[in-house]
Amino acid sequence: MNGAEVKHKTDDELSGLLTDLKKEALNLRFQQSSGQLESTARVRVVRHDIARVLGEKNMRRKAAGE
């Protein structure tokens, strides 16, 4: 997912996406600790996607406050 895709989502979609990404990150951490994780690059991608969503939510919150 890139920044342009995140910008076109509604606030509700962003909240749902953030929840899904956090669940996936948790599952990946469990897989990594048990040695079952096959794609270690996925952990990084999910963390970056979470940061994108949080950044967009923060920008929208600041824009609404001004």
N, C-alpha and C positions, 0 to 999 in steps of 0.2 A: 504494500500500500504506500502511495506517495502522498505528499502534502496536498496536492490538488484534489485528490479523492476525499481527503478528510475535510477540506473546506466546503465541499458541496453537500455534506451531510447535515441533517438537522440536529438540534440539541439532544433530542430523544435518541436518535440513531447513534450519536457519539457516546451517550451514556451506556447504551446497550453494547456498543462495540468495546468500550473500556472494560465493562464487566466480563465480556467474553475473553478479551486479551489477558486480563488478570487471572482468570481461571486457567487459561492455557499456560501462562507463565508458571503458575503453581504446579500444574501437572508436569511441565517440563523439569521443574526443580526436583520433583519426586522421582522422575525417571532418571535424572542425572545422578541423584544420590544412590539409587539402587543399581546403577550401572546399565540400565536398559535404554538409555538415550542413544539413538543412532545418528541424529543430525544435530550436532552441537551448534551449528550456525543458526538454527531456528531460534535458539534462546536469545541471541543478539537481535534478530529481526523482530521478535515479539517485544523486546525491551524498547527498541527504537519506535515501534508502532505505538506503544503505550505513551512514550514521550511526545509523539506527534499529536495524539489525541488530547493529552493533558495541555499541551501548548496551545492548541486551537481553542480548547475550552477556556483557558486563562485569557487569551486574547479577546474572546467574545465577552467574557465577564468584565474585562477592563473597558471595552468599547461601550457596553451597556451602562457602565457607571459614569461615563463622561457625559 
